[in-house]
C-alpha cells in the first residue's frame, strides 16, 4: 500500500469499489447465463455465498486502508502537520470508509435476493 499521505489515497477506495462492482456483476451475469441455480432455492446458493465472501474481503481491505489513513491523520506526518497532508489522509480515510460501506451494503443484498432473477 502507498503511504497514507500519497495523493492516490483520494482515489483508491472508489477505484477498488468500482473494480469490485464490475467484477461482481459481470461474474454474476456470466454465471447466471451459463448455469443458473433454481429460483426455488432462494438466496441460499453457492453464488450468493461467493459474492458475500468477496464483499467481506473487499470491505475488510477498505476498512484497513481507512484505518491506516485515519491513524496517520491523528499521528501527523512526523511532526509536520501541513494542511495538504492532513487533507489527503482525512479525505482518503473518508473515501475508503465510504467504499467499505457501499461494498458491504451490496454484499448484504446477497443474503436477501436470489442471484438470478
TORGU-693168 format. One record per atom (N, C-alpha, C, O, CB): z, x, y; residue in one letter; residue number from 1; atom name. Coordinates in Angstrom, 2 decimals. Glycine has a CB too. Layout:
N
         Z         X         Y   resn   resi   name
         Z         X         Y      A    NUM     CA
...
END
This chain:
117
         Z         X         Y   resn   resi   name
      0.00      0.84     -1.18      X      1      N
      0.00      0.00      0.00      X      1     CA
      0.00      0.88      1.24      X      1      C
      0.56      1.97      1.26      X      1      O
      1.21     -0.95      0.00      X      1     CB
     -0.63      0.38      2.25      X      2      N
     -0.66      1.10      3.52      X      2     CA
      0.70      1.04      4.19      X      2      C
      1.58      0.26      3.82      X      2      O
     -1.73      0.52      4.44      X      2     CB
      0.86      1.88      5.17      X      3      N
      2.07      1.86      5.98      X      3     CA
      2.24      0.49      6.62      X      3      C
      1.25     -0.14      6.98      X      3      O
      2.02      2.97      7.06      X      3     CB
      3.47      0.01      6.76      X      4      N
      3.67     -1.29      7.41      X      4     CA
      3.17     -1.31      8.85      X      4      C
      2.95     -2.38      9.41      X      4      O
      5.13     -1.66      7.38      X      4     CB
      2.99     -0.13      9.44      X      5      N
      2.55     -0.04     10.84      X      5     CA
      1.03      0.04     10.98      X      5      C
      0.51      0.07     12.09      X      5      O
      3.18      1.17     11.50      X      5     CB
      0.32      0.06      9.85      X      6      N
     -1.14      0.14      9.89      X      6     CA
     -1.71     -1.20     10.35      X      6      C
     -1.24     -2.25      9.90      X      6      O
     -1.71      0.53      8.49      X      6     CB
     -2.69     -1.20     11.24      X      7      N
     -3.25     -2.46     11.75      X      7     CA
     -3.89     -3.34     10.67      X      7      C
     -4.05     -4.55     10.87      X      7      O
     -4.28     -2.15     12.79      X      7     CB
     -4.23     -2.76      9.52      X      8      N
     -4.81     -3.55      8.44      X      8     CA
     -3.80     -4.56      7.88      X      8      C
     -4.18     -5.52      7.21      X      8      O
     -5.30     -2.63      7.32      X      8     CB
     -2.52     -4.34      8.17      X      9      N
     -1.49     -5.29      7.73      X      9     CA
     -1.73     -6.68      8.32      X      9      C
     -1.29     -7.69      7.77      X      9      O
     -0.09     -4.79      8.14      X      9     CB
     -2.43     -6.73      9.44      X     10      N
     -2.70     -8.01     10.09      X     10     CA
     -3.71     -8.85      9.32      X     10      C
     -3.84    -10.05      9.57      X     10      O
     -3.18     -7.78     11.49      X     10     CB
     -4.44     -8.24      8.40      X     11      N
     -5.44     -8.97      7.64      X     11     CA
     -5.15     -9.03      6.14      X     11      C
     -5.72     -9.86      5.44      X     11      O
     -6.78     -8.35      7.86      X     11     CB
     -4.27     -8.16      5.65      X     12      N
     -4.03     -8.07      4.21      X     12     CA
     -3.66     -9.40      3.56      X     12      C
     -4.26     -9.79      2.56      X     12      O
     -2.95     -7.07      3.94      X     12     CB
     -2.68    -10.08      4.11      X     13      N
     -2.21    -11.32      3.49      X     13     CA
     -3.30    -12.36      3.35      X     13      C
     -3.43    -12.99      2.30      X     13      O
     -1.07    -11.89      4.29      X     13     CB
     -4.08    -12.54      4.40      X     14      N
     -5.15    -13.53      4.35      X     14     CA
     -6.30    -13.10      3.45      X     14      C
     -6.91    -13.93      2.78      X     14      O
     -5.66    -13.81      5.75      X     14     CB
     -6.60    -11.80      3.43      X     15      N
     -7.67    -11.32      2.55      X     15     CA
     -7.30    -11.54      1.09      X     15      C
     -8.11    -12.01      0.30      X     15      O
     -7.96     -9.83      2.81      X     15     CB
     -6.05    -11.19      0.73      X     16      N
     -5.60    -11.38     -0.65      X     16     CA
     -5.61    -12.86     -1.00      X     16      C
     -6.03    -13.23     -2.10      X     16      O
     -4.19    -10.79     -0.85      X     16     CB
     -5.16    -13.71     -0.09      X     17      N
     -5.17    -15.15     -0.36      X     17     CA
     -6.60    -15.67     -0.54      X     17      C
     -6.85    -16.45     -1.46      X     17      O
     -4.48    -15.90      0.78      X     17     CB
     -7.51    -15.24      0.30      X     18      N
     -8.90    -15.71      0.19      X     18     CA
     -9.53    -15.24     -1.12      X     18      C
    -10.22    -16.02     -1.78      X     18      O
     -9.73    -15.20      1.38      X     18     CB
     -9.29    -13.99     -1.49      X     19      N
     -9.84    -13.48     -2.76      X     19     CA
     -9.26    -14.27     -3.93      X     19      C
     -9.99    -14.64     -4.85      X     19      O
     -9.53    -11.96     -2.92      X     19     CB
     -7.95    -14.53     -3.91      X     20      N
     -7.33    -15.30     -4.99      X     20     CA
     -7.89    -16.72     -5.01      X     20      C
     -8.15    -17.25     -6.09      X     20      O
     -5.80    -15.33     -4.83      X     20     CB
     -8.06    -17.34     -3.86      X     21      N
     -8.61    -18.69     -3.77      X     21     CA
    -10.01    -18.74     -4.38      X     21      C
    -10.31    -19.63     -5.18      X     21      O
     -8.65    -19.16     -2.29      X     21     CB
    -10.85    -17.80     -4.00      X     22      N
    -12.21    -17.77     -4.54      X     22     CA
    -12.23    -17.52     -6.04      X     22      C
    -12.97    -18.16     -6.78      X     22      O
    -13.03    -16.72     -3.83      X     22     CB
    -11.41    -16.57     -6.49      X     23      N
    -11.34    -16.28     -7.92      X     23     CA
    -10.81    -17.48     -8.70      X     23      C
    -11.35    -17.84     -9.75      X     23      O
    -10.46    -15.04     -8.18      X     23     CB
     -9.76    -18.09     -8.19      X     24      N
     -9.11    -19.20     -8.89      X     24     CA
    -10.08    -20.37     -9.06      X     24      C
    -10.26    -20.86    -10.18      X     24      O
     -7.86    -19.67     -8.12      X     24     CB
    -10.70    -20.81     -8.00      X     25      N
    -11.57    -21.98     -8.10      X     25     CA
    -12.92    -21.64     -8.71      X     25      C
    -13.56    -22.51     -9.31      X     25      O
    -11.76    -22.59     -6.73      X     25     CB
    -13.38    -20.42     -8.57      X     26      N
    -14.60    -20.01     -9.25      X     26     CA
    -14.41    -19.97    -10.75      X     26      C
    -15.25    -20.46    -11.50      X     26      O
    -15.06    -18.65     -8.75      X     26     CB
    -13.30    -19.39    -11.20      X     27      N
    -12.99    -19.34    -12.63      X     27     CA
    -12.75    -20.74    -13.17      X     27      C
    -13.18    -21.07    -14.27      X     27      O
    -11.77    -18.44    -12.91      X     27     CB
    -12.06    -21.57    -12.40      X     28      N
    -11.80    -22.94    -12.83      X     28     CA
    -13.10    -23.72    -13.01      X     28      C
    -13.26    -24.44    -13.99      X     28      O
    -10.90    -23.65    -11.82      X     28     CB
    -14.03    -23.57    -12.08      X     29      N
    -15.31    -24.26    -12.19      X     29     CA
    -16.10    -23.77    -13.41      X     29      C
    -16.71    -24.56    -14.12      X     29      O
    -16.14    -24.06    -10.92      X     29     CB
    -16.07    -22.47    -13.63      X     30      N
    -16.79    -21.91    -14.78      X     30     CA
    -16.18    -22.37    -16.10      X     30      C
    -16.91    -22.76    -17.01      X     30      O
    -16.79    -20.38    -14.71      X     30     CB
    -14.87    -22.33    -16.21      X     31      N
    -14.21    -22.75    -17.44      X     31     CA
    -14.41    -24.24    -17.69      X     31      C
    -14.65    -24.65    -18.82      X     31      O
    -12.72    -22.42    -17.38      X     31     CB
    -14.31    -25.03    -16.64      X     32      N
    -14.50    -26.48    -16.79      X     32     CA
    -15.94    -26.82    -17.17      X     32      C
    -16.18    -27.84    -17.82      X     32      O
    -14.11    -27.20    -15.51      X     32     CB
    -16.88    -26.00    -16.79      X     33      N
    -18.27    -26.23    -17.16      X     33     CA
    -18.52    -25.84    -18.61      X     33      C
    -19.24    -26.54    -19.32      X     33      O
    -19.21    -25.46    -16.24      X     33     CB
    -17.93    -24.73    -19.04      X     34      N
    -18.20    -24.22    -20.39      X     34     CA
    -17.38    -24.92    -21.47      X     34      C
    -17.93    -25.30    -22.51      X     34      O
    -17.93    -22.75    -20.43      X     34     CB
    -16.09    -25.08    -21.26      X     35      N
    -15.25    -25.70    -22.29      X     35     CA
    -14.07    -26.44    -21.64      X     35      C
    -12.96    -25.91    -21.60      X     35      O
    -14.73    -24.64    -23.30      X     35     CB
    -14.32    -27.63    -21.15      X     36      N
    -13.24    -28.37    -20.51      X     36     CA
    -12.23    -28.89    -21.54      X     36      C
    -12.62    -29.33    -22.62      X     36      O
    -13.81    -29.54    -19.69      X     36     CB
    -10.96    -28.85    -21.20      X     37      N
     -9.96    -29.43    -22.10      X     37     CA
    -10.00    -30.96    -22.00      X     37      C
    -10.49    -31.50    -21.00      X     37      O
     -8.54    -28.90    -21.78      X     37     CB
     -9.50    -31.65    -22.99      X     38      N
     -9.49    -33.12    -22.90      X     38     CA
     -8.62    -33.60    -21.74      X     38      C
     -7.56    -33.03    -21.47      X     38      O
     -8.99    -33.73    -24.22      X     38     CB
     -9.08    -34.63    -21.05      X     39      N
     -8.35    -35.16    -19.90      X     39     CA
     -7.01    -35.76    -20.34      X     39      C
     -6.06    -35.79    -19.57      X     39      O
     -9.20    -36.21    -19.16      X     39     CB
     -6.95    -36.25    -21.58      X     40      N
     -5.73    -36.86    -22.10      X     40     CA
     -4.58    -35.85    -22.17      X     40      C
     -3.41    -36.25    -22.20      X     40      O
     -5.98    -37.45    -23.49      X     40     CB
     -4.90    -34.58    -22.20      X     41      N
     -3.87    -33.54    -22.26      X     41     CA
     -3.06    -33.47    -20.96      X     41      C
     -1.93    -32.98    -20.95      X     41      O
     -4.50    -32.19    -22.56      X     41     CB
     -3.64    -33.94    -19.89      X     42      N
     -2.96    -33.90    -18.59      X     42     CA
     -2.89    -32.48    -18.05      X     42      C
     -3.78    -31.67    -18.31      X     42      O
     -1.55    -34.49    -18.72      X     42     CB
     -1.84    -32.18    -17.30      X     43      N
     -1.75    -30.85    -16.69      X     43     CA
     -1.23    -29.76    -17.62      X     43      C
     -1.18    -28.59    -17.23      X     43      O
     -0.86    -30.92    -15.49      X     43     CB
     -0.85    -30.12    -18.85      X     44      N
     -0.30    -29.13    -19.78      X     44     CA
     -1.44    -28.51    -20.58      X     44      C
     -1.71    -28.90    -21.72      X     44      O
      0.75    -29.79    -20.74      X     44     CB
     -2.12    -27.53    -19.97      X     45      N
     -3.21    -26.83    -20.62      X     45     CA
     -3.07    -25.33    -20.39      X     45      C
     -2.31    -24.89    -19.53      X     45      O
     -4.58    -27.34    -20.10      X     45     CB
     -3.80    -24.57    -21.18      X     46      N
     -3.76    -23.12    -21.01      X     46     CA
     -4.38    -22.72    -19.67      X     46      C
     -4.01    -21.70    -19.09      X     46      O
     -4.49    -22.41    -22.17      X     46     CB
     -5.32    -23.51    -19.20      X     47      N
     -5.96    -23.20    -17.92      X     47     CA
     -4.93    -23.28    -16.79      X     47      C
     -4.83    -22.37    -15.97      X     47      O
     -7.14    -24.18    -17.65      X     47     CB
     -4.17    -24.37    -16.75      X     48      N
     -3.16    -24.52    -15.70      X     48     CA
     -2.07    -23.47    -15.84      X     48      C
     -1.55    -22.99    -14.83      X     48      O
     -2.55    -25.91    -15.75      X     48     CB
     -1.72    -23.11    -17.06      X     49      N
     -0.70    -22.07    -17.25      X     49     CA
     -1.19    -20.74    -16.69      X     49      C
     -0.44    -20.02    -16.04      X     49      O
     -0.34    -21.92    -18.75      X     49     CB
     -2.46    -20.41    -16.95      X     50      N
     -3.02    -19.16    -16.43      X     50     CA
     -3.11    -19.18    -14.91      X     50      C
     -2.83    -18.18    -14.25      X     50      O
     -4.41    -18.91    -17.05      X     50     CB
     -3.52    -20.32    -14.34      X     51      N
     -3.61    -20.44    -12.88      X     51     CA
     -2.23    -20.33    -12.24      X     51      C
     -2.07    -19.71    -11.19      X     51      O
     -4.27    -21.77    -12.48      X     51     CB
     -1.24    -20.94    -12.86      X     52      N
      0.12    -20.87    -12.33      X     52     CA
      0.66    -19.44    -12.41      X     52      C
      1.29    -18.95    -11.47      X     52      O
      1.04    -21.83    -13.08      X     52     CB
      0.43    -18.78    -13.54      X     53      N
      0.90    -17.40    -13.70      X     53     CA
      0.23    -16.48    -12.67      X     53      C
      0.90    -15.65    -12.06      X     53      O
      0.61    -16.89    -15.13      X     53     CB
     -1.07    -16.63    -12.49      X     54      N
     -1.78    -15.83    -11.49      X     54     CA
     -1.28    -16.09    -10.08      X     54      C
     -1.14    -15.18     -9.27      X     54      O
     -3.27    -16.09    -11.56      X     54     CB
     -1.02    -17.36     -9.79      X     55      N
     -0.49    -17.71     -8.46      X     55     CA
      0.88    -17.09     -8.23      X     55      C
      1.18    -16.64     -7.12      X     55      O
     -0.40    -19.23     -8.30      X     55     CB
      1.70    -17.07     -9.27      X     56      N
      3.03    -16.47     -9.12      X     56     CA
      2.95    -14.96     -8.92      X     56      C
      3.73    -14.39     -8.17      X     56      O
      3.89    -16.78    -10.35      X     56     CB
      2.00    -14.31     -9.59      X     57      N
      1.82    -12.86     -9.42      X     57     CA
      1.36    -12.55     -8.00      X     57      C
      1.91    -11.66     -7.35      X     57      O
      0.80    -12.32    -10.44      X     57     CB
      0.37    -13.28     -7.51      X     58      N
     -0.14    -13.05     -6.16      X     58     CA
      0.93    -13.39     -5.11      X     58      C
      1.07    -12.69     -4.11      X     58      O
     -1.42    -13.88     -5.91      X     58     CB
      1.68    -14.47     -5.34      X     59      N
      2.77    -14.84     -4.43      X     59     CA
      3.82    -13.73     -4.37      X     59      C
      4.30    -13.38     -3.30      X     59      O
      3.42    -16.16     -4.86      X     59     CB
      4.16    -13.19     -5.53      X     60      N
      5.15    -12.10     -5.58      X     60     CA
      4.67    -10.88     -4.81      X     60      C
      5.44    -10.25     -4.08      X     60      O
      5.46    -11.72     -7.03      X     60     CB
      3.40    -10.54     -4.98      X     61      N
      2.83     -9.40     -4.27      X     61     CA
      2.89     -9.61     -2.75      X     61      C
      3.28     -8.71     -2.01      X     61      O
      1.38     -9.16     -4.72      X     61     CB
      2.51    -10.79     -2.31      X     62      N
      2.52    -11.08     -0.87      X     62     CA
      3.94    -11.12     -0.32      X     62      C
      4.17    -10.69      0.81      X     62      O
      1.82    -12.40     -0.60      X     62     CB
      4.89    -11.63     -1.09      X     63      N
      6.28    -11.62     -0.64      X     63     CA
      6.82    -10.20     -0.56      X     63      C
      7.59     -9.88      0.34      X     63      O
      7.15    -12.45     -1.59      X     63     CB
      6.42     -9.35     -1.50      X     64      N
      6.83     -7.95     -1.47      X     64     CA
      6.31     -7.26     -0.20      X     64      C
      7.06     -6.55      0.47      X     64      O
      6.31     -7.20     -2.72      X     64     CB
      5.04     -7.49      0.12      X     65      N
      4.47     -6.90      1.33      X     65     CA
      5.13     -7.44      2.59      X     65      C
      5.40     -6.70      3.53      X     65      O
      2.96     -7.16      1.39      X     65     CB
      5.41     -8.76      2.61      X     66      N
      6.09     -9.35      3.76      X     66     CA
      7.47     -8.73      3.94      X     66      C
      7.90     -8.45      5.06      X     66      O
      6.20    -10.88      3.60      X     66     CB
      8.16     -8.52      2.83      X     67      N
      9.49     -7.91      2.89      X     67     CA
      9.40     -6.47      3.42      X     67      C
     10.22     -6.06      4.24      X     67      O
     10.15     -7.92      1.50      X     67     CB
      8.40     -5.71      2.95      X     68      N
      8.23     -4.34      3.45      X     68     CA
      7.97     -4.32      4.95      X     68      C
      8.54     -3.50      5.68      X     68      O
      7.08     -3.65      2.71      X     68     CB
      7.13     -5.21      5.42      X     69      N
      6.84     -5.26      6.85      X     69     CA
      8.07     -5.68      7.63      X     69      C
      8.36     -5.12      8.69      X     69      O
      5.68     -6.23      7.14      X     69     CB
      8.80     -6.67      7.12      X     70      N
      9.98     -7.14      7.85      X     70     CA
     11.06     -6.06      7.90      X     70      C
     11.72     -5.90      8.93      X     70      O
     10.52     -8.41      7.20      X     70     CB
     11.24     -5.34      6.80      X     71      N
     12.23     -4.25      6.80      X     71     CA
     11.83     -3.15      7.78      X     71      C
     12.68     -2.56      8.45      X     71      O
     12.37     -3.66      5.38      X     71     CB
     10.53     -2.87      7.87      X     72      N
     10.06     -1.87      8.83      X     72     CA
     10.29     -2.35     10.26      X     72      C
     10.62     -1.55     11.13      X     72      O
      8.57     -1.56      8.60      X     72     CB
     10.13     -3.64     10.49      X     73      N
     10.36     -4.17     11.83      X     73     CA
     11.83     -4.05     12.21      X     73      C
     12.16     -3.77     13.36      X     73      O
      9.90     -5.64     11.92      X     73     CB
     12.69     -4.27     11.26      X     74      N
     14.13     -4.18     11.54      X     74     CA
     14.59     -2.73     11.69      X     74      C
     15.49     -2.44     12.47      X     74      O
     14.93     -4.86     10.43      X     74     CB
     13.96     -1.81     10.93      X     75      N
     14.38     -0.41     10.98      X     75     CA
     13.77      0.33     12.16      X     75      C
     14.34      1.32     12.63      X     75      O
     14.00      0.29      9.69      X     75     CB
     12.66     -0.13     12.65      X     76      N
     11.96      0.59     13.72      X     76     CA
     11.11      1.69     13.10      X     76      C
     11.15      1.91     11.89      X     76      O
     12.97      1.19     14.74      X     76     CB
     10.35      2.37     13.91      X     77      N
      9.44      3.42     13.43      X     77     CA
     10.07      4.78     13.68      X     77      C
      9.58      5.55     14.51      X     77      O
      8.05      3.33     14.14      X     77     CB
     11.14      5.10     12.97      X     78      N
     11.81      6.39     13.15      X     78     CA
     12.36      6.57     14.54      X     78      C
     12.29      7.66     15.10      X     78      O
     10.85      7.50     12.83      X     78     CB
     12.91      5.52     15.11      X     79      N
     13.45      5.61     16.45      X     79     CA
     12.42      5.25     17.51      X     79      C
     12.78      4.97     18.66      X     79      O
     13.97      6.99     16.71      X     79     CB
     11.15      5.25     17.14      X     80      N
     10.08      4.91     18.08      X     80     CA
      9.82      3.41     17.97      X     80      C
      9.25      2.95     16.98      X     80      O
      8.77      5.74     17.79      X     80     CB
     10.23      2.67     18.93      X     81      N
     10.07      1.22     18.87      X     81     CA
      9.01      0.77     19.87      X     81      C
      9.26     -0.06     20.74      X     81      O
     11.41      0.50     19.16      X     81     CB
      7.82      1.34     19.72      X     82      N
      6.72      0.93     20.58      X     82     CA
      6.40     -0.53     20.32      X     82      C
      6.51     -1.00     19.18      X     82      O
      5.48      1.81     20.36      X     82     CB
      6.01     -1.21     21.34      X     83      N
      5.78     -2.64     21.20      X     83     CA
      4.61     -2.94     20.26      X     83      C
      4.64     -3.96     19.57      X     83      O
      5.52     -3.25     22.55      X     83     CB
      3.58     -2.08     20.22      X     84      N
      2.44     -2.35     19.34      X     84     CA
      2.85     -2.21     17.88      X     84      C
      2.39     -2.98     17.03      X     84      O
      1.28     -1.41     19.65      X     84     CB
      3.71     -1.24     17.57      X     85      N
      4.18     -1.08     16.19      X     85     CA
      5.01     -2.28     15.76      X     85      C
      4.86     -2.79     14.65      X     85      O
      5.00      0.21     16.05      X     85     CB
      5.88     -2.72     16.64      X     86      N
      6.71     -3.88     16.33      X     86     CA
      5.85     -5.14     16.20      X     86      C
      6.12     -6.00     15.36      X     86      O
      7.78     -4.08     17.41      X     86     CB
      4.81     -5.25     17.03      X     87      N
      3.90     -6.38     16.94      X     87     CA
      3.21     -6.39     15.58      X     87      C
      3.13     -7.44     14.94      X     87      O
      2.87     -6.34     18.06      X     87     CB
      2.70     -5.25     15.15      X     88      N
      1.97     -5.16     13.89      X     88     CA
      2.86     -5.51     12.71      X     88      C
      2.47     -6.31     11.85      X     88      O
      1.38     -3.76     13.70      X     88     CB
      4.07     -4.93     12.64      X     89      N
      4.90     -5.19     11.47      X     89     CA
      5.43     -6.63     11.45      X     89      C
      5.54     -7.23     10.38      X     89      O
      6.07     -4.21     11.43      X     89     CB
      5.76     -7.18     12.59      X     90      N
      6.26     -8.56     12.60      X     90     CA
      5.16     -9.56     12.30      X     90      C
      5.36    -10.49     11.52      X     90      O
      6.89     -8.88     13.95      X     90     CB
      4.00     -9.37     12.90      X     91      N
      2.89    -10.28     12.61      X     91     CA
      2.40    -10.08     11.18      X     91      C
      2.03    -11.05     10.51      X     91      O
      1.74    -10.06     13.61      X     91     CB
      2.38     -8.83     10.71      X     92      N
      2.00     -8.57      9.32      X     92     CA
      2.94     -9.26      8.34      X     92      C
      2.50     -9.81      7.33      X     92      O
      1.98     -7.07      9.04      X     92     CB
      4.23     -9.23      8.64      X     93      N
      5.20     -9.93      7.79      X     93     CA
      4.93    -11.42      7.79      X     93      C
      4.98    -12.07      6.74      X     93      O
      6.64     -9.65      8.26      X     93     CB
      4.65    -11.97      8.96      X     94      N
      4.38    -13.40      9.05      X     94     CA
      3.11    -13.80      8.32      X     94      C
      3.07    -14.84      7.65      X     94      O
      4.28    -13.81     10.48      X     94     CB
      2.07    -12.99      8.44      X     95      N
      0.81    -13.31      7.77      X     95     CA
      0.96    -13.21      6.27      X     95      C
      0.46    -14.07      5.53      X     95      O
     -0.31    -12.37      8.25      X     95     CB
      1.64    -12.17      5.79      X     96      N
      1.87    -12.05      4.35      X     96     CA
      2.73    -13.20      3.83      X     96      C
      2.49    -13.72      2.74      X     96      O
      2.54    -10.71      4.02      X     96     CB
      3.72    -13.61      4.61      X     97      N
      4.56    -14.74      4.21      X     97     CA
      3.75    -16.03      4.19      X     97      C
      3.91    -16.84      3.28      X     97      O
      5.75    -14.88      5.16      X     97     CB
      2.89    -16.23      5.17      X     98      N
      2.03    -17.40      5.18      X     98     CA
      1.11    -17.42      3.96      X     98      C
      0.94    -18.46      3.32      X     98      O
      1.19    -17.44      6.48      X     98     CB
      0.51    -16.27      3.64      X     99      N
     -0.33    -16.18      2.45      X     99     CA
      0.45    -16.48      1.18      X     99      C
     -0.08    -17.12      0.27      X     99      O
     -0.94    -14.80      2.35      X     99     CB
      1.70    -16.04      1.10      X    100      N
      2.54    -16.31     -0.07      X    100     CA
      2.84    -17.80     -0.19      X    100      C
      2.80    -18.35     -1.29      X    100      O
      3.85    -15.50      0.00      X    100     CB
      3.14    -18.44      0.92      X    101      N
      3.45    -19.87      0.90      X    101     CA
      2.24    -20.68      0.46      X    101      C
      2.36    -21.58     -0.36      X    101      O
      3.92    -20.34      2.28      X    101     CB
      1.08    -20.35      1.01      X    102      N
     -0.14    -21.08      0.66      X    102     CA
     -0.51    -20.84     -0.81      X    102      C
     -0.90    -21.78     -1.50      X    102      O
     -1.31    -20.67      1.58      X    102     CB
     -0.39    -19.61     -1.27      X    103      N
     -0.70    -19.30     -2.67      X    103     CA
      0.24    -20.05     -3.60      X    103      C
     -0.19    -20.60     -4.61      X    103      O
     -0.61    -17.79     -2.92      X    103     CB
      1.52    -20.06     -3.28      X    104      N
      2.49    -20.77     -4.11      X    104     CA
      2.22    -22.27     -4.12      X    104      C
      2.31    -22.91     -5.17      X    104      O
      3.92    -20.50     -3.62      X    104     CB
      1.89    -22.84     -2.96      X    105      N
      1.62    -24.28     -2.91      X    105     CA
      0.38    -24.64     -3.72      X    105      C
      0.33    -25.72     -4.31      X    105      O
      1.45    -24.73     -1.46      X    105     CB
     -0.61    -23.77     -3.76      X    106      N
     -1.78    -24.02     -4.60      X    106     CA
     -1.41    -23.90     -6.07      X    106      C
     -1.95    -24.63     -6.90      X    106      O
     -2.91    -23.04     -4.26      X    106     CB
     -0.50    -23.00     -6.41      X    107      N
     -0.07    -22.84     -7.79      X    107     CA
      0.71    -24.04     -8.28      X    107      C
      0.61    -24.41     -9.45      X    107      O
      0.75    -21.60     -7.94      X    107     CB
      1.50    -24.67     -7.40      X    108      N
      2.29    -25.83     -7.80      X    108     CA
      1.38    -26.99     -8.16      X    108      C
      1.74    -27.83     -8.99      X    108      O
      3.25    -26.24     -6.67      X    108     CB
      0.20    -27.07     -7.56      X    109      N
     -0.75    -28.12     -7.89      X    109     CA
     -1.14    -28.04     -9.37      X    109      C
     -1.46    -29.05     -9.99      X    109      O
     -2.02    -28.02     -7.00      X    109     CB
     -1.10    -26.84     -9.95      X    110      N
     -1.41    -26.67    -11.36      X    110     CA
     -0.41    -27.39    -12.26      X    110      C
     -0.73    -27.70    -13.41      X    110      O
     -1.45    -25.19    -11.70      X    110     CB
      0.78    -27.65    -11.75      X    111      N
      1.78    -28.37    -12.53      X    111     CA
      1.55    -29.89    -12.50      X    111      C
      2.09    -30.62    -13.33      X    111      O
      3.17    -28.04    -12.00      X    111     CB
      0.77    -30.35    -11.53      X    112      N
      0.66    -31.78    -11.30      X    112     CA
     -0.65    -32.42    -11.77      X    112      C
     -0.66    -33.57    -12.21      X    112      O
      0.84    -32.05     -9.86      X    112     CB
     -1.74    -31.67    -11.68      X    113      N
     -3.06    -32.26    -11.94      X    113     CA
     -3.71    -31.63    -13.17      X    113      C
     -3.51    -30.45    -13.45      X    113      O
     -3.97    -32.09    -10.73      X    113     CB
     -4.50    -32.42    -13.90      X    114      N
     -5.31    -31.82    -14.97      X    114     CA
     -6.34    -30.89    -14.36      X    114      C
     -6.80    -31.13    -13.25      X    114      O
     -6.01    -32.92    -15.82      X    114     CB
     -6.72    -29.83    -15.07      X    115      N
     -7.59    -28.83    -14.45      X    115     CA
     -9.01    -29.31    -14.17      X    115      C
     -9.59    -28.92    -13.15      X    115      O
     -7.66    -27.63    -15.32      X    115     CB
     -9.57    -30.12    -15.02      X    116      N
    -10.97    -30.51    -14.88      X    116     CA
    -11.07    -32.01    -14.66      X    116      C
    -11.20    -32.78    -15.62      X    116      O
    -11.79    -30.09    -16.12      X    116     CB
    -11.00    -32.43    -13.43      X    117      N
    -11.13    -33.87    -13.12      X    117     CA
    -12.54    -34.26    -12.86      X    117      C
    -12.82    -35.42    -12.59      X    117      O
    -10.28    -34.24    -11.93      X    117     CB
END
